[in-house]
Protein backbone atom coordinates (compact mmCIF):
# COMPACT_ATOMS: atom_id res chain seq x y z
CA UNK A 1 0.00 0.00 0.00
CA UNK A 2 1.39 3.43 -0.95
CA UNK A 3 2.30 5.95 1.74
CA UNK A 4 1.11 9.53 1.75
CA UNK A 5 3.43 12.21 0.36
CA UNK A 6 2.05 14.85 2.72
CA UNK A 7 3.78 16.05 5.87
CA UNK A 8 6.79 13.73 5.63
CA UNK A 9 10.49 14.25 5.01
CA UNK A 10 11.67 11.71 2.45
CA UNK A 11 15.13 10.25 3.26
CA UNK A 12 17.98 10.75 0.83
CA UNK A 13 18.33 7.04 0.16
CA UNK A 14 14.73 6.91 -1.07
CA UNK A 15 15.28 9.92 -3.33
CA UNK A 16 18.46 8.33 -4.68
CA UNK A 17 16.77 4.96 -5.23
CA UNK A 18 13.92 6.42 -7.25
CA UNK A 19 16.26 8.75 -9.11
CA UNK A 20 18.46 5.82 -10.12
CA UNK A 21 15.46 3.86 -11.39
CA UNK A 22 14.25 6.81 -13.42
CA UNK A 23 17.72 7.27 -14.90
CA UNK A 24 17.51 3.67 -16.03
CA UNK A 25 14.24 4.18 -17.88
CA UNK A 26 11.51 3.80 -15.24
CA UNK A 27 8.66 5.99 -16.46
CA UNK A 28 5.25 6.77 -15.01
CA UNK A 29 4.30 3.09 -14.87
CA UNK A 30 7.50 2.23 -13.01
CA UNK A 31 6.78 4.99 -10.51
CA UNK A 32 3.24 3.72 -10.15
CA UNK A 33 4.48 0.21 -9.30
CA UNK A 34 7.06 1.58 -6.86
CA UNK A 35 4.39 3.66 -5.13
CA UNK A 36 2.40 0.46 -4.59
CA UNK A 37 5.05 -2.09 -3.64
CA UNK A 38 8.19 -0.35 -2.35
CA UNK A 39 9.03 0.37 1.30
CA UNK A 40 7.23 3.40 2.66
CA UNK A 41 9.90 6.09 2.11
CA UNK A 42 10.65 4.91 -1.42
CA UNK A 43 6.93 4.62 -2.09
CA UNK A 44 6.40 8.24 -1.03
CA UNK A 45 9.19 9.49 -3.28
CA UNK A 46 7.89 7.46 -6.22
CA UNK A 47 4.38 8.82 -5.65
CA UNK A 48 5.69 12.39 -5.44
CA UNK A 49 7.50 12.05 -8.76
CA UNK A 50 4.52 10.34 -10.34
CA UNK A 51 2.37 13.29 -9.31
CA UNK A 52 4.88 15.64 -10.95
CA UNK A 53 4.79 13.65 -14.19
CA UNK A 54 1.00 13.58 -14.23
CA UNK A 55 0.91 17.34 -13.68
CA UNK A 56 3.35 17.93 -16.55
CA UNK A 57 1.40 15.61 -18.85
CA UNK A 58 -1.85 17.38 -17.95
CA UNK A 59 -0.37 20.82 -18.62
CA UNK A 60 0.77 19.63 -22.05
CA UNK A 61 -2.63 18.10 -22.80
CA UNK A 62 -4.50 21.26 -21.77
CA UNK A 63 -2.18 23.37 -23.91
CA UNK A 64 -2.84 21.17 -26.94
CA UNK A 65 -6.57 21.94 -26.75
CA UNK A 66 -6.15 25.71 -26.75
CA UNK A 67 -5.36 28.36 -29.33
CA UNK A 68 -2.74 30.81 -28.00
CA UNK A 69 -4.02 33.52 -30.31
CA UNK A 70 -7.31 33.64 -28.40
CA UNK A 71 -5.52 35.06 -25.33
CA UNK A 72 -4.51 38.67 -24.75
CA UNK A 73 -0.94 37.78 -23.77
CA UNK A 74 1.38 34.81 -23.20
CA UNK A 75 0.96 35.32 -19.46
CA UNK A 76 -2.82 35.07 -19.75
CA UNK A 77 -2.48 31.87 -21.77
CA UNK A 78 -0.02 30.36 -19.26
CA UNK A 79 -2.24 31.28 -16.31
CA UNK A 80 -5.29 29.72 -17.97
CA UNK A 81 -3.37 26.51 -18.70
CA UNK A 82 -2.10 26.32 -15.11
CA UNK A 83 -5.56 26.81 -13.64
CA UNK A 84 -7.24 24.22 -15.86
CA UNK A 85 -4.40 21.74 -15.35
CA UNK A 86 -4.58 22.15 -11.58
CA UNK A 87 -8.31 21.45 -11.60
CA UNK A 88 -7.84 18.37 -13.79
CA UNK A 89 -4.95 17.02 -11.70
CA UNK A 90 -7.05 17.38 -8.55
CA UNK A 91 -9.43 14.82 -10.10
CA UNK A 92 -6.81 12.47 -11.55
CA UNK A 93 -4.55 12.00 -8.52
CA UNK A 94 -7.21 10.62 -6.13
CA UNK A 95 -8.20 8.10 -8.81
CA UNK A 96 -4.72 6.50 -8.71
CA UNK A 97 -5.80 4.53 -5.65
CA UNK A 98 -8.42 2.72 -7.73
CA UNK A 99 -6.16 1.96 -10.73
CA UNK A 100 -5.71 -1.80 -11.23
CA UNK A 101 -3.46 -1.69 -14.30
CA UNK A 102 -0.61 -4.20 -14.18
CA UNK A 103 0.85 -3.60 -17.65
CA UNK A 104 2.47 -0.46 -19.02
CA UNK A 105 0.09 -0.03 -21.96
CA UNK A 106 -2.95 -0.54 -19.73
CA UNK A 107 -1.62 2.08 -17.34
CA UNK A 108 -0.94 4.56 -20.14
CA UNK A 109 -4.45 4.14 -21.54
CA UNK A 110 -5.95 4.45 -18.07
CA UNK A 111 -3.99 7.63 -17.33
CA UNK A 112 -4.69 9.19 -20.75
CA UNK A 113 -8.39 8.52 -20.35
CA UNK A 114 -8.48 9.96 -16.83
CA UNK A 115 -6.64 13.11 -17.88
CA UNK A 116 -8.82 13.60 -20.97
CA UNK A 117 -12.03 13.11 -19.00
CA UNK A 118 -10.87 15.47 -16.24
CA UNK A 119 -10.02 18.21 -18.76
CA UNK A 120 -13.20 17.69 -20.76
CA UNK A 121 -15.33 17.66 -17.61
CA UNK A 122 -14.00 20.99 -16.35
CA UNK A 123 -17.16 22.93 -15.39
CA UNK A 124 -15.39 26.23 -16.10
CA UNK A 125 -14.69 25.24 -19.69
CA UNK A 126 -17.96 23.51 -20.55
CA UNK A 127 -19.41 23.87 -24.07
CA UNK A 128 -22.76 25.58 -24.64
CA UNK A 129 -25.86 23.53 -23.91
CA UNK A 130 -27.08 21.50 -26.85
CA UNK A 131 -30.11 22.89 -28.67
CA UNK A 132 -31.84 22.01 -31.90
CA UNK A 133 -30.51 23.92 -34.90
CA UNK A 134 -33.19 25.58 -37.05
CA UNK A 135 -33.04 25.03 -40.84
CA UNK A 136 -30.92 27.50 -42.80
CA UNK A 137 -33.28 29.60 -44.86
CA UNK A 138 -31.57 32.99 -44.59
CA UNK A 139 -28.14 34.28 -45.53
CA UNK A 140 -27.79 36.33 -42.34
CA UNK A 141 -29.03 36.14 -38.80
CA UNK A 142 -30.39 39.18 -36.95
CA UNK A 143 -29.46 39.84 -33.37
CA UNK A 144 -32.13 38.67 -30.90
CA UNK A 145 -34.52 41.49 -30.05
CA UNK A 146 -34.44 40.74 -26.32
CA UNK A 147 -31.07 40.89 -24.51
CA UNK A 148 -32.39 38.25 -22.12
CA UNK A 149 -33.13 35.80 -24.87
CA UNK A 150 -30.00 33.70 -24.33
CA UNK A 151 -31.40 30.70 -26.18
CA UNK A 152 -31.90 32.78 -29.31
CA UNK A 153 -28.38 34.16 -29.05
CA UNK A 154 -26.95 30.67 -28.66
CA UNK A 155 -28.99 29.46 -31.63
CA UNK A 156 -27.67 32.35 -33.71
CA UNK A 157 -24.07 31.55 -32.78
CA UNK A 158 -24.44 27.85 -33.55
CA UNK A 159 -26.07 28.51 -36.92
CA UNK A 160 -23.19 30.82 -37.86
CA UNK A 161 -20.55 28.17 -37.14
CA UNK A 162 -19.19 25.87 -39.86
CA UNK A 163 -20.97 22.52 -39.86
CA UNK A 164 -18.04 20.51 -38.41
CA UNK A 165 -17.58 22.94 -35.52
CA UNK A 166 -21.30 23.04 -34.77
CA UNK A 167 -21.56 19.25 -34.85
CA UNK A 168 -18.66 18.62 -32.46
CA UNK A 169 -20.07 21.13 -29.96
CA UNK A 170 -23.51 19.52 -30.08
CA UNK A 171 -22.09 15.99 -29.80
CA UNK A 172 -19.90 16.89 -26.84
CA UNK A 173 -22.71 18.73 -25.08
CA UNK A 174 -25.06 15.77 -25.51
CA UNK A 175 -22.45 13.09 -24.68
CA UNK A 176 -23.36 13.00 -21.00
CA UNK A 177 -20.96 10.73 -19.18
CA UNK A 178 -19.56 9.20 -22.36
CA UNK A 179 -15.90 9.66 -23.25
CA UNK A 180 -14.19 11.63 -26.00
CA UNK A 181 -13.84 8.33 -27.89
CA UNK A 182 -17.60 8.38 -28.54
CA UNK A 183 -17.47 11.94 -29.90
CA UNK A 184 -14.41 11.16 -32.03
CA UNK A 185 -16.11 8.15 -33.59
CA UNK A 186 -19.20 10.19 -34.45
CA UNK A 187 -17.21 12.91 -36.23
CA UNK A 188 -14.81 10.44 -37.86
CA UNK A 189 -11.64 11.80 -36.26
CA UNK A 190 -9.02 10.66 -33.78
CA UNK A 191 -9.59 11.65 -30.14
CA UNK A 192 -6.80 14.22 -30.35
CA UNK A 193 -8.16 15.73 -33.57
CA UNK A 194 -11.70 15.82 -32.17
CA UNK A 195 -10.49 17.64 -29.05
CA UNK A 196 -8.62 20.20 -31.16
CA UNK A 197 -11.68 20.75 -33.34
CA UNK A 198 -13.78 21.20 -30.19
CA UNK A 199 -11.34 23.77 -28.79
CA UNK A 200 -11.34 25.67 -32.09
CA UNK A 201 -15.13 25.59 -32.21
CA UNK A 202 -15.42 26.97 -28.68
CA UNK A 203 -13.01 29.81 -29.49
CA UNK A 204 -14.94 30.59 -32.69
CA UNK A 205 -18.26 30.50 -30.82
CA UNK A 206 -16.95 32.98 -28.24
CA UNK A 207 -15.87 35.36 -30.99
CA UNK A 208 -19.29 35.16 -32.65
CA UNK A 209 -21.07 35.67 -29.32
CA UNK A 210 -19.07 38.85 -28.68
CA UNK A 211 -19.92 40.10 -32.16
CA UNK A 212 -23.59 39.40 -31.57
CA UNK A 213 -23.61 41.15 -28.20
CA UNK A 214 -21.96 44.20 -29.76
CA UNK A 215 -24.90 44.49 -32.14
CA UNK A 216 -23.27 43.12 -35.26
CA UNK A 217 -25.12 40.74 -37.60
CA UNK A 218 -23.74 37.23 -37.97
CA UNK A 219 -23.32 35.87 -41.48
CA UNK A 220 -24.06 32.22 -42.17
CA UNK A 221 -21.34 30.11 -43.77
CA UNK A 222 -22.18 28.53 -47.15
CA UNK A 223 -24.35 25.43 -46.74
CA UNK A 224 -22.57 22.20 -47.67
CA UNK A 225 -24.11 19.25 -49.49
CA UNK A 226 -25.22 17.49 -46.32
CA UNK A 227 -26.99 20.62 -45.10
CA UNK A 228 -28.80 21.03 -48.42
CA UNK A 229 -29.84 17.38 -48.37
CA UNK A 230 -31.25 17.84 -44.89
C-alpha positions as CSV (number, residue, x, y, z in Angstrom):
1,X,0.0,0.0,0.0
2,X,1.4,3.4,-1.0
3,X,2.3,5.9,1.7
4,X,1.1,9.5,1.8
5,X,3.4,12.2,0.4
6,X,2.0,14.8,2.7
7,X,3.8,16.0,5.9
8,X,6.8,13.7,5.6
9,X,10.5,14.3,5.0
10,X,11.7,11.7,2.5
11,X,15.1,10.2,3.3
12,X,18.0,10.8,0.8
13,X,18.3,7.0,0.2
14,X,14.7,6.9,-1.1
15,X,15.3,9.9,-3.3
16,X,18.5,8.3,-4.7
17,X,16.8,5.0,-5.2
18,X,13.9,6.4,-7.2
19,X,16.3,8.8,-9.1
20,X,18.5,5.8,-10.1
21,X,15.5,3.9,-11.4
22,X,14.2,6.8,-13.4
23,X,17.7,7.3,-14.9
24,X,17.5,3.7,-16.0
25,X,14.2,4.2,-17.9
26,X,11.5,3.8,-15.2
27,X,8.7,6.0,-16.5
28,X,5.3,6.8,-15.0
29,X,4.3,3.1,-14.9
30,X,7.5,2.2,-13.0
31,X,6.8,5.0,-10.5
32,X,3.2,3.7,-10.2
33,X,4.5,0.2,-9.3
34,X,7.1,1.6,-6.9
35,X,4.4,3.7,-5.1
36,X,2.4,0.5,-4.6
37,X,5.1,-2.1,-3.6
38,X,8.2,-0.4,-2.4
39,X,9.0,0.4,1.3
40,X,7.2,3.4,2.7
41,X,9.9,6.1,2.1
42,X,10.7,4.9,-1.4
43,X,6.9,4.6,-2.1
44,X,6.4,8.2,-1.0
45,X,9.2,9.5,-3.3
46,X,7.9,7.5,-6.2
47,X,4.4,8.8,-5.7
48,X,5.7,12.4,-5.4
49,X,7.5,12.1,-8.8
50,X,4.5,10.3,-10.3
51,X,2.4,13.3,-9.3
52,X,4.9,15.6,-10.9
53,X,4.8,13.6,-14.2
54,X,1.0,13.6,-14.2
55,X,0.9,17.3,-13.7
56,X,3.3,17.9,-16.5
57,X,1.4,15.6,-18.9
58,X,-1.9,17.4,-17.9
59,X,-0.4,20.8,-18.6
60,X,0.8,19.6,-22.1
61,X,-2.6,18.1,-22.8
62,X,-4.5,21.3,-21.8
63,X,-2.2,23.4,-23.9
64,X,-2.8,21.2,-26.9
65,X,-6.6,21.9,-26.8
66,X,-6.2,25.7,-26.7
67,X,-5.4,28.4,-29.3
68,X,-2.7,30.8,-28.0
69,X,-4.0,33.5,-30.3
70,X,-7.3,33.6,-28.4
71,X,-5.5,35.1,-25.3
72,X,-4.5,38.7,-24.8
73,X,-0.9,37.8,-23.8
74,X,1.4,34.8,-23.2
75,X,1.0,35.3,-19.5
76,X,-2.8,35.1,-19.8
77,X,-2.5,31.9,-21.8
78,X,0.0,30.4,-19.3
79,X,-2.2,31.3,-16.3
80,X,-5.3,29.7,-18.0
81,X,-3.4,26.5,-18.7
82,X,-2.1,26.3,-15.1
83,X,-5.6,26.8,-13.6
84,X,-7.2,24.2,-15.9
85,X,-4.4,21.7,-15.4
86,X,-4.6,22.2,-11.6
87,X,-8.3,21.4,-11.6
88,X,-7.8,18.4,-13.8
89,X,-4.9,17.0,-11.7
90,X,-7.0,17.4,-8.5
91,X,-9.4,14.8,-10.1
92,X,-6.8,12.5,-11.5
93,X,-4.5,12.0,-8.5
94,X,-7.2,10.6,-6.1
95,X,-8.2,8.1,-8.8
96,X,-4.7,6.5,-8.7
97,X,-5.8,4.5,-5.6
98,X,-8.4,2.7,-7.7
99,X,-6.2,2.0,-10.7
100,X,-5.7,-1.8,-11.2
101,X,-3.5,-1.7,-14.3
102,X,-0.6,-4.2,-14.2
103,X,0.9,-3.6,-17.6
104,X,2.5,-0.5,-19.0
105,X,0.1,0.0,-22.0
106,X,-3.0,-0.5,-19.7
107,X,-1.6,2.1,-17.3
108,X,-0.9,4.6,-20.1
109,X,-4.5,4.1,-21.5
110,X,-6.0,4.5,-18.1
111,X,-4.0,7.6,-17.3
112,X,-4.7,9.2,-20.7
113,X,-8.4,8.5,-20.3
114,X,-8.5,10.0,-16.8
115,X,-6.6,13.1,-17.9
116,X,-8.8,13.6,-21.0
117,X,-12.0,13.1,-19.0
118,X,-10.9,15.5,-16.2
119,X,-10.0,18.2,-18.8
120,X,-13.2,17.7,-20.8
121,X,-15.3,17.7,-17.6
122,X,-14.0,21.0,-16.4
123,X,-17.2,22.9,-15.4
124,X,-15.4,26.2,-16.1
125,X,-14.7,25.2,-19.7
126,X,-18.0,23.5,-20.6
127,X,-19.4,23.9,-24.1
128,X,-22.8,25.6,-24.6
129,X,-25.9,23.5,-23.9
130,X,-27.1,21.5,-26.8
131,X,-30.1,22.9,-28.7
132,X,-31.8,22.0,-31.9
133,X,-30.5,23.9,-34.9
134,X,-33.2,25.6,-37.1
135,X,-33.0,25.0,-40.8
136,X,-30.9,27.5,-42.8
137,X,-33.3,29.6,-44.9
138,X,-31.6,33.0,-44.6
139,X,-28.1,34.3,-45.5
140,X,-27.8,36.3,-42.3
141,X,-29.0,36.1,-38.8
142,X,-30.4,39.2,-36.9
143,X,-29.5,39.8,-33.4
144,X,-32.1,38.7,-30.9
145,X,-34.5,41.5,-30.1
146,X,-34.4,40.7,-26.3
147,X,-31.1,40.9,-24.5
148,X,-32.4,38.3,-22.1
149,X,-33.1,35.8,-24.9
150,X,-30.0,33.7,-24.3
151,X,-31.4,30.7,-26.2
152,X,-31.9,32.8,-29.3
153,X,-28.4,34.2,-29.1
154,X,-27.0,30.7,-28.7
155,X,-29.0,29.5,-31.6
156,X,-27.7,32.3,-33.7
157,X,-24.1,31.6,-32.8
158,X,-24.4,27.9,-33.5
159,X,-26.1,28.5,-36.9
160,X,-23.2,30.8,-37.9
161,X,-20.6,28.2,-37.1
162,X,-19.2,25.9,-39.9
163,X,-21.0,22.5,-39.9
164,X,-18.0,20.5,-38.4
165,X,-17.6,22.9,-35.5
166,X,-21.3,23.0,-34.8
167,X,-21.6,19.3,-34.8
168,X,-18.7,18.6,-32.5
169,X,-20.1,21.1,-30.0
170,X,-23.5,19.5,-30.1
171,X,-22.1,16.0,-29.8
172,X,-19.9,16.9,-26.8
173,X,-22.7,18.7,-25.1
174,X,-25.1,15.8,-25.5
175,X,-22.5,13.1,-24.7
176,X,-23.4,13.0,-21.0
177,X,-21.0,10.7,-19.2
178,X,-19.6,9.2,-22.4
179,X,-15.9,9.7,-23.3
180,X,-14.2,11.6,-26.0
181,X,-13.8,8.3,-27.9
182,X,-17.6,8.4,-28.5
183,X,-17.5,11.9,-29.9
184,X,-14.4,11.2,-32.0
185,X,-16.1,8.1,-33.6
186,X,-19.2,10.2,-34.4
187,X,-17.2,12.9,-36.2
188,X,-14.8,10.4,-37.9
189,X,-11.6,11.8,-36.3
190,X,-9.0,10.7,-33.8
191,X,-9.6,11.7,-30.1
192,X,-6.8,14.2,-30.3
193,X,-8.2,15.7,-33.6
194,X,-11.7,15.8,-32.2
195,X,-10.5,17.6,-29.1
196,X,-8.6,20.2,-31.2
197,X,-11.7,20.8,-33.3
198,X,-13.8,21.2,-30.2
199,X,-11.3,23.8,-28.8
200,X,-11.3,25.7,-32.1
201,X,-15.1,25.6,-32.2
202,X,-15.4,27.0,-28.7
203,X,-13.0,29.8,-29.5
204,X,-14.9,30.6,-32.7
205,X,-18.3,30.5,-30.8
206,X,-17.0,33.0,-28.2
207,X,-15.9,35.4,-31.0
208,X,-19.3,35.2,-32.6
209,X,-21.1,35.7,-29.3
210,X,-19.1,38.8,-28.7
211,X,-19.9,40.1,-32.2
212,X,-23.6,39.4,-31.6
213,X,-23.6,41.2,-28.2
214,X,-22.0,44.2,-29.8
215,X,-24.9,44.5,-32.1
216,X,-23.3,43.1,-35.3
217,X,-25.1,40.7,-37.6
218,X,-23.7,37.2,-38.0
219,X,-23.3,35.9,-41.5
220,X,-24.1,32.2,-42.2
221,X,-21.3,30.1,-43.8
222,X,-22.2,28.5,-47.1
223,X,-24.3,25.4,-46.7
224,X,-22.6,22.2,-47.7
225,X,-24.1,19.2,-49.5
226,X,-25.2,17.5,-46.3
227,X,-27.0,20.6,-45.1
228,X,-28.8,21.0,-48.4
229,X,-29.8,17.4,-48.4
230,X,-31.2,17.8,-44.9
